[in-house]
């Protein structure tokens, strides 16, 4: 059983293809991990599921290990620039022991639109 002090490894691939491999606490959102490690993942709505600026492209080998996106996340992803089949919002990916080694790429552009 996991405890909050356990850590997992996450690899971020930034738009310039620079990679950052970091240690993160189980239970943190991917957005919070990026911020804690000064990785430029926007999150304009502060993780409240009201924008798509924390979109990441999950490596295809990891995508099916994530919980399926909720309808609200799908709605926000519809607004994202350069959406891919493996797009997810970083604020909605909560790290678990099963995600140790997760690889995500940060798109070059984001768009902050609030749906009407």
C-alpha positions in Angstrom: 0.0 0.0 0.0 1.2 3.5 -0.9 2.0 6.2 1.6 2.0 9.9 0.8 5.8 10.0 1.3 6.4 7.6 -1.6 7.7 9.0 -4.7 7.5 8.2 -8.4 9.6 9.3 -11.4 8.0 11.5 -14.1 9.7 12.6 -17.3 8.6 15.9 -18.9 9.6 16.6 -22.5 9.5 20.4 -23.0 8.6 22.1 -26.3 12.3 22.6 -27.1 12.7 18.8 -26.6 14.7 19.3 -23.4 13.8 16.6 -20.9 13.4 16.9 -17.2 13.1 13.8 -15.1 11.9 14.5 -11.6 10.8 12.8 -8.5 7.2 13.5 -7.4 5.0 12.5 -4.5 2.2 10.0 -5.1 -1.1 11.8 -4.9 0.1 15.1 -6.6 -1.3 16.3 -9.8 1.0 16.5 -12.8 0.4 20.2 -12.9 1.6 20.6 -9.3 4.7 18.5 -10.0 5.6 20.7 -13.0 5.2 23.8 -10.9 7.3 22.4 -8.0 10.1 21.7 -10.4 9.9 25.0 -12.4 8.7 23.2 -15.5 6.7 25.6 -17.8 3.2 24.0 -17.8 0.8 26.9 -17.7 -2.4 25.9 -15.7 -4.1 29.3 -16.1 -7.1 28.2 -14.0 -4.9 26.9 -11.2 -6.1 23.4 -11.8 -9.8 24.0 -11.4 -10.7 22.3 -14.7 -11.7 25.6 -16.3 -9.2 25.8 -19.2 -6.9 23.6 -21.3 -3.6 25.3 -20.7 -2.1 22.4 -18.8 -2.6 20.0 -21.7 0.1 17.4 -22.0 0.6 14.6 -24.6 1.0 11.4 -22.7 3.4 8.9 -24.2 1.2 6.3 -25.9 2.7 3.5 -23.8 1.4 5.2 -20.7 -2.0 6.5 -21.8 -4.0 3.4 -21.0 -2.6 3.3 -17.5 -4.4 6.5 -16.6 -7.9 6.7 -15.4 -10.2 7.7 -18.3 -10.9 11.4 -18.6 -14.1 12.7 -17.1 -16.6 14.5 -19.4 -15.5 17.9 -18.0 -11.9 17.2 -19.0 -13.0 16.1 -22.5 -14.9 19.4 -22.8 -11.8 21.4 -21.9 -9.6 19.3 -24.2 -11.9 20.2 -27.1 -10.5 23.8 -26.7 -6.8 22.8 -26.7 -4.4 23.6 -29.5 -2.8 20.6 -31.2 -4.9 18.1 -29.4 -3.8 14.5 -29.9 -5.4 11.1 -29.1 -3.2 11.0 -26.0 -3.9 14.5 -24.8 -4.8 15.0 -21.1 -4.9 17.9 -18.7 -2.0 17.9 -16.2 -4.3 19.0 -13.4 -6.4 15.8 -13.9 -3.5 13.3 -13.8 -3.0 12.3 -10.2 0.2 10.3 -9.7 -0.1 6.8 -8.4 2.5 4.1 -7.9 1.4 2.6 -11.2 2.5 5.8 -13.0 6.2 5.5 -11.9 8.1 6.4 -15.0 5.3 8.3 -16.7 6.4 10.3 -19.8 4.6 13.4 -21.0 5.3 16.0 -23.6 4.3 19.7 -23.2 2.9 21.3 -26.4 4.5 24.4 -27.8 1.3 26.5 -27.6 -1.7 26.7 -25.4 -5.0 28.6 -25.6 -7.0 30.0 -22.8 -10.6 30.1 -23.7 -13.5 29.8 -21.3 -16.5 28.0 -22.8 -19.7 29.9 -23.1 
